[in-house]
Amino acid sequence: MLCLASPLQAIGAGENPVGNAGEVAAAAQQANSPNVVVNPADVIIHGAHLPPINNYGQELLAFNTLVGKDLGILHWYMGWAFTPNAWQWLPNQLNAQVPEDRLPQMMITWIPEGRNCRVTPPDQQDTTGQITSLYDIADGHCDSYVRLIARKLKALPFTFLLRFAHEMNIQDQSWWVGHYNSDPQLYINAYRRLHDVFASEGVTNVQWVWSPCVNSWPEDEWNSIDNYYPGDEYVDWIGLSAFNYAKWHSWPWWSLTDMFDSDMWHHALPTMQCHHAKPILLEIASVEGTRPTDGTKAAWILDAYQKVDLYPFVKAVVWYNDYDYGNPSAADFRIAGGSSAESDPFHEGYAFSLPSGTGSWTNAYRTAVARDKYVSQAPLLEDITPPATLCGGEPTVEVPSAVLAAPGETATFRLSAVGLPTTADVLLTALPPGVTSQMSQEYLLAPWDATQIQLQLSSDAPLGPHTFNLRLDYGSGVYEKLVTVAIVNEVHRVLLPFVSITN
């Protein structure tokens, strides 16, 4: 799980970016006041990684009961060596043990280790101990194995988020291209090959997650995050991972914004919002503070789940509920116990509060995800995919500068805005004589929304260019633009011929 894997300058002696635990808890409690979520884009899917065990469905239900809200995304890892049948084992347990209306989406991190596609038949487990080569994946030597996985997932009645070769931009991962040819195009070619094989099999229940570490290490120009992006047509979600290790790696105590939105790591989260119009999934976790300059894990949790509101493209937060690399001697990121090292083989499928005695980690997490904004039922992907990028603090507004119309006709145009902090009122003023307006809705919902605007022209509307004012008032700011309506005698519309070519 080693993300943020480089030596960094300290934040400052005695600085506690999380703040007072009581103040943060009070803020979280105030934010939990009842509200009605109207816009499907104004939600965050509640997710967590739970280490797989037998009776995985019972484990999920026990965790849901403990934290007071059902998971909308359940995350686990699969190595390349697993046989295709193994990919159905956990989903089948969930299907058998969890009511249909409480089943989450399933995110699988697919690690390219443990199978040599040139040696091992695709339906047998690898025993050579060799890691999977990105060259073999990109060159198609693993296609038969990948095709079997695609067919297995396609046959299951669930939605999967497939996260291939996560944190590909840090040297700790065996699939980092610095171990190959130091060319991120190799990773891109392997990622696209998998995507294309799934597409050729007609798989429609898999969403693709491209998930770099929040920082690249080493920070060489060739190794920058953007160089690994496979392309919009290959990516459904952008994932970003960061963990507050604190003393475990002799690092400062980092808050969520320290990791995702600071000079240390080039403001990775707002940069992603500016570069790609994609929903963002955060994988986060924290250890308990032990040094005088540290905060507490409970306060970190409350603060992090509030700070996410600052980033409108974040549509899922997945907590890594385990020890680092599943090793009880390593950093403890858990907010609930039950699986992994505490699993009782005779009583599998349970959960308990942590840490022992106070349960403050579990209690903080329960409070953090209790808000209506954190949902268990994932909206449709298209409803949470931003229509445009967002650069800077002001909303991105898209509206034409000019509209063409003729007397007695109706002209229609679209107004959209991305990054709205609150509901925005839409107002048109100073319309030309003989022109009236009608909108599909006279407001835009946060964080993004659109409305269709019709300009209805009377038969005696005066010819010529005329301007009117479009105003978008979103509480903390106002967007205004002069729009020209060019009224002409006749609008000529040209229909291009449709040509069909068949091989």
N, C-alpha and C positions, 0 to 999 in steps of 0.2 A: 504493500500500500504506500510505498515511499514516494510521496509527491511533495513538492517543495524540497528537492533533494540537492541543495547547494549551500555553501557557507554564505551567510548574509550579515549585513550590519545590524546591530541591535536597534530597537525602536527608541530606546531612551530609558535610562535608569529610573526605576520607580514608576514608570508609566503603566497604567492598567487600562487598556483600550476598551475593556468590557464594561467598566463602570461598576457602581455599587449594585450588589445583587438585589437588594431590596427595591432600589429604584427601577431596575430593569423588570423585576417581577410585577411591580405596580403598573408599569407601562403595558406589559403583556396582558395583565388582567383587564385594564381599561379597554384594550383593543379587542377583547373577547366579547364585547357587548353584542347582542343579537343584531344581525343584519341580513339582508336578502341579496344573494348574489344573482344579478340579472344577466350580466354578460359572461358567456362561457370563457372568454379570454381573460377574465379577471379572477382566475383561480390558480392555485398551485397544487399539484398532485402530491399527496403525502406518500413517501416511500421509505423503505429501509432494506438493508442487506441483512438477512437472517441465514446463518450457516446451515446448510442442508443436513437433515437427519431423517431417520425413519419416522413415519407419521408427521410429515412436513406440514400437512394441512392442519393437524391439531396444534402444532407449534405456532402456526400463523394465527389461528383463532385465539390461542392463549395470549399471544403478544398483543393482538388487537384489543382484547378485553383489558389487559394490564394498562395500556396507554390510552384507552378510552376512545379510539377511533380506528376504523379499518384502514389497512394499507391499500393505497391505490396502485402502488408499484412494489413488487417483491423481487429482490435482486439476489442472484447467486452467480457463481463462476463455473465454467466448464472448460476443461483442458482439451487440447486437440486429440488426445489419445482415447477419449471416451468413444465407445461404439455408438452408432446411430440409435440403437434401442435405448441406451442410457439417457438420451435426451428426452425421452418420454416418461421416464420413471417419476421424476418430481411432479411434472404437470398432471400425471395420472393420479398421484396421491392427492394433490390439491383438488382435482375434479371429484374424487371419491369422498373427500372428507370436509369440503367447504361448500356451503350453500351457493347455488349459482349466482345469486344476486350479491354475494360478498366476495366473489373471486376477483383478485387484482389483475392488472397487467403484469407480465413477467419479464423482467430485464435479465438477460443472460450476457455476462462478460465472457467472450470467447477468446481464450488464451492460446496463441499458436505455439504450443510446446507439447512434446511427447509423441509425435508421430512423424516418421519419415515417409513421405508419400511415394518415394521411389522404391522403398523396400517392402513396406507392410501393405497387404491387401486392405482395401477400404472397409471391409466388414470385420476386421480383426483388431484386437488391441495391440498397440506397439510394444515390443519388448526390447527394442534396440537401445533405448535410452537416449536417442538422438532427438534434438529439438527440430521442430518443423521449420523449414527454410522459407523465408519470404520469397525467394526466387522460385521455389517449387510451387507455391500458391499462385504467384503472379503468372508463371508460365503454364499453368493449367494442369500440372502433375497431380494436384489434389482434387481435381474437379469431381471425380467419381465419389469421393468421400463427402465433399461439400454437397453434391447433388442428393445423396442419401439423407443428410441432415435437413436439407431444404424440404424434402418430401415428408420427413417425420414431423417437422413443425407445421407444415401446410395441413397435415391431417388432423391437427389438434384444434379444438374449438376455442382458442384463446388468442389474445393479441400479445405478441412478443416484441420487446425492444432488444435488438441485437447489437451489442457493444463489442466490436472486434478490436483486439490488440490495443487496449486502452493505454494511456500515458506513453504513447509511442515516441514522445519527444524528450525522454530522459534516459540517460545511459544505464540506469539500473535495470531496465527491462531488456531481456534477451533479444527481443524483436526490434530494438532500436537500430535504425539503419546505420548508425555509427559503427556497429559491429560488422556491417556488410560493406557498403560502398559509399557511405556518407551522402547518399542521395535520397531525399524524402520521396522522390517519384517512385522508388521501389515499394515503399509502403502504400502509396496511392494506387499503384498497379495491383497489388495484392488485395486491397480493400475493394477496388472496383471489380476485380475478378469474382470475388465472393458475391457481391451484389448482383452481377450479371448472371451468375449461375442460378441464384434464387429467382431472378426475374424470368429466366428461361423456363423455370419450373412453374411459373404462374403463381408464385407465393404472394398473397395479398395481406396476410395477417402478421407480417414482420415489418417493424419500423427500425430504421438504421440509425444508430447512435455513433457519431464521431466524437471521441472523448479524449482529448489531450490533457496532460497535466497543466495546471494553471501557469506554470513557468517551464521554460525549456532549460535543460541542463545537459551539456554546457550551453552557455548563452552565445554561441557562435551564430553569425548571420544565417548560415545555411540551415541551422537547426531551429529556426524560428517557427512558431506554431503555424503560421499561415502557410508555410511551405508544405505542410502535411495535409492540407484540406483537399478532399477528393472531388469537390464540386457540388453545387446545389442539387443537381439531379441525383446524386448518390447519398445525400444526407437528409434525414428527417429531423433529427435532434442534434444539437451540439451539447456535449457533456463537458463539464469542467470539474476536476478533482482537486481538493486541497484539504490538508489535515493539520490541526494544531498539535504538533508533537511536543512543543515546549522542551522540558528538560531531557526528553528522550534522545534528542539530537543536539542538545545544547543550543537550542534556538530561543529567541524571545517568545513571549506569550502573544500570539497573534489572534486578533479578532477576525470575523468573517470578512470585513472590509479591508483589513490589513492584507489578507491573502488575495482577495479577488479584485480590489479596487484601490491600489496604492502605487506609488512610484516604484516600490520594490519589484513588482512583477508587471509593470507597464500597463496597469489598469486593465487587466485581462478581460474582466467581465463586461465593462462598458465598451471595450474595444470590439469584443465579439458582437455586441448589439449593433455596433456601427458597421461591421464588415459583412454580417450575414443576417438575413431576415429568416431566422429559424428559432423555434422554441429552445430554451436552454434548460438543461438538467444539471443540477449541482449534486455532487457526491461530497459530503462533508463529515467531519468528526472532530472530537477534541479529547484530550486527556484531562485529568484533574490537575489543577495547579498545586505546586509544592514549594515554590520559591516565594520570597517576600514580594517580588514584583509581579507574580502571577495572579490571575483572577481565579474564580472557581469554575468548575465545569458546568454547574447548574446555571450560573449567570451567563456563561458563554452560550449555552443552548438557547436561553431566552432571548439574548441579544441577537444571535444569528438568525433565528426564525422571524424576528422583526425586521432586521436589516435587509432581508431578501426583498421586502416590499419596494426598496429603492430601485430595483432592476426589473422593469416590466416584462422583459423577455424570459425571465425565469419562470418556467411552468411546471417544474418538478424539483423536489429536494429529497434526496435519498441519503439517509443516515447509515454510516457503516457500523453496524452493531456487532462488533467482534473485536478480538485482539488483533493487533497488527499481524498480518499474514496468518491469522488463526493460532498464533503462538502465545500461550498464557504467560510466558516469561517476557513478552514484548509489551508495547504500549497498549493500554486498555482504553479502547474507544467505545465500550458498550454503554448503552443507556438502560438495558434490561438483560437479565440473565435467563438461562433456560436451555439454550442449545450450545453447541461447541463443547468447551471443556466441562461444563456443568451437566451435560446430558447424562441422564440415568437411563441405561439401556432397557430397564424394566418399567420405566414410567416416562417414556418420551412424549413430548408434546405438552410442555408447561412453560411458564415464565414467572419471574419474580423480580421485585424491585431492587435497584442498585443505587448507591452502594449499600452494603449490608448495614443495618442499623437505622440510617436516616432515609434512605430511598430518594435522596434529593435529585439524583440524575434523572430517575424515572419521573419524578413529580414535575421537574422542570420541562422535560420533554412532553409530558401529558398537557401541561399548560400551553406550551409553545404551539402544538399542532391542533389545539382545541378550537382555534378561530375558524369561522365558516370559510375563510379563504383557502384553507387546506382541505382538499376534498379527497374522498375515497373512490369516487367514480370518475374515471378519466374522460374528459370531453373528447369529441372527435378531433383528430389531428389537425384538420383544416381550420377548426375553430380556435386553436391555440397557436397557429402559425402566423407570425406577424406579416402584414401585407407589405411592409417596407422596412428598411433599416432605420436605426435611431442613433444619431450622432450628436453629442452634446446634451445639455439639459433641457432644451426646448423641444416641444413635440415636432415631429415631422408631419407637415400638412401637404397634401396633394390635391390640387384643384387647377383646372385649366385657366390660362390667362385670357382666353377669348372663346366665345361661343357664337356659332353661326345660326341664323334663324331667318324665317320669312314671315310676313304678316299672315295671321290666321293659322299659324302652325305652332307646334310645341317643340322646344329644344330641351334635351335632357343631358345633364352632366353629373359627375360623381365627385363628392367631397369626402376625403378620408383623412384621418389623423392617427398617428402612432406615438405612444409615449405620453398620453394624457394623464395627468395626476389625479384628476377628478372628472366627473361628468361635465361636458362642455355644451353650452347653448349656442345654437346656430342662428344667425340673424342676417337677413339681406335688407339693405336700406338703399334709398335713392335709386329705386328702379326707374327705368325710362318710362315715358308716357305710353300707355297701352300695353304694358308688360306687367303681368302678375306672376307670383311664384307659388309653388307647392313642393313640400319636401316629404319624403317617405318617413322621416322622423326629424324633429326640430332640435335634436340633441345628439351628441356622440358620447358613448360610454367609455370609461377608462378600462384598460390602458390603450385600446385602439378600437375604432369603429368607423363606419361609413354611412353616408346617406345619399340618396338619389334626389337631385334637385331638378324640378321642371320649371322652365320659363314658358308661360303661355302668352302668346302674342295676339292682340286683337287684329282685326282686318285692317284697321287704320293706324297701326303702329308706325311711327315715322321711320323712314329709311335712314341708313347711315350708322356709323359707330357710336355707341353710347356706353357709358360706364356706370357700374353700380358697385356698392361696397358690400363685401362679404366679411362678416365678423364672427369670430369663434372665441367665446369667452369661457375659459376654463378655471376661473376662480383666482389662481395665482398668477395668471397672465392672460393676455389677449393677443389673438392673431387677426390681422386685418389685411385685406387685399382688394385692390380694385380689379374688377373683372369686366372685360369688354364684351358687349353683345353687339355683333355686327348684323344689322337688319338689312336684308337685301330683297330684291324683287322675287327671286326664286332661288332655292337651294338645289343645285344639280347633284344628284347622287349617281355615282357610276358603279354598276355591279360588275365585278370582274368574273370572267367565266371560270367555272369549276372544271378542272381537268383531272380525270382519274387514270392512273397508269397502272396496268397489271402486267406482271412478268409472265 
